Amino acid sequence: MAVRLFEDEEHADSYWKYRISPSEELIDKVLHFHRSNKKSANDLAVDVGCGSGQGTLLLAPHFTCVVGTDISPAQLEMGRKHVNIPNVSYRESPAEELPFEDGSVDLVTAMSAFHWFDHSRFLQEAHRVLKPNGCLAVLNYTMDMELSYGDCSETLNHICNEVRVIRLILSEHLCVLHIL
Ligand SMILES: C[S@@+](CC[C@H](N)C(=O)[O-])C[C@H]1O[C@@H](n2cnc3c(N)ncnc32)[C@H](O)[C@@H]1O
């Protein structure tokens, strides 16, 4: 991993105080896309690079179990300390080595975090942990970045460009993909 920021306690504390949550409208878009696949289930959602969990919490009403993962213990501690929802938990892990069984996750999200990951290794992990009809949602302030995965990089980038949704307020962009 080339760059590791956001990790110390002071930063995590500020992050908890000042980080603006992704809009519910944006989360609704992800859920709508997820549900559009009739075989999708709502058992487990994993929010990768969850920080102090503001976005993770928005998934809680829609899944039996929601797990936020992050490489920073300080960020995760902020999430645990401030909100306690029974079906939400947090686990320390790099995005590139997710602590889940093969084919066990319905939705993987990365909210304003994908740009920090090793893209190729994260996409492989997302592919590994997602169920066959699972969904990967990459939310970011910009989609001005390239995805690279096996021999389908060109197709992936094409799909992302087609489905990206520009949010006016935060200029958040969204890319959602179903795993085949
Ligand atoms: C900009 S913050 C976004 C946090 C949260 N998703 C949100 O929307 O508020 C990026 C987060 O990614 C985490 N992160 C960076 N690199 C990571 C990696 N390789 N694996 C897991 N988490 C990582 C950081 O610790 C940080 O909490």
The ligand as an ORCA input file, in Angstrom:
! r2SCAN-3c Opt
* xyz 0 1
  C     -11.941      9.220      2.858
  S     -12.136      7.965      4.099
  C     -13.813      7.424      3.752
  C     -14.495      6.803      4.951
  C     -15.956      6.430      4.781
  N     -16.156      5.445      3.761
  C     -16.806      7.637      4.506
  O     -17.411      7.737      3.437
  O     -16.888      8.501      5.403
  C     -11.162      6.634      3.460
  C     -11.030      5.464      4.440
  O     -10.379      4.401      3.758
  C      -9.519      3.754      4.677
  N      -8.501      3.034      3.908
  C      -7.497      3.555      3.162
  N      -6.812      2.585      2.573
  C      -7.394      1.421      2.935
  C      -7.157      0.050      2.607
  N      -6.193     -0.307      1.782
  N      -7.952     -0.885      3.150
  C      -8.973     -0.523      3.992
  N      -9.256      0.745      4.315
  C      -8.475      1.695      3.791
  C      -8.971      4.865      5.553
  O      -8.480      4.407      6.784
  C     -10.204      5.757      5.663
  O     -10.937      5.464      6.845
*
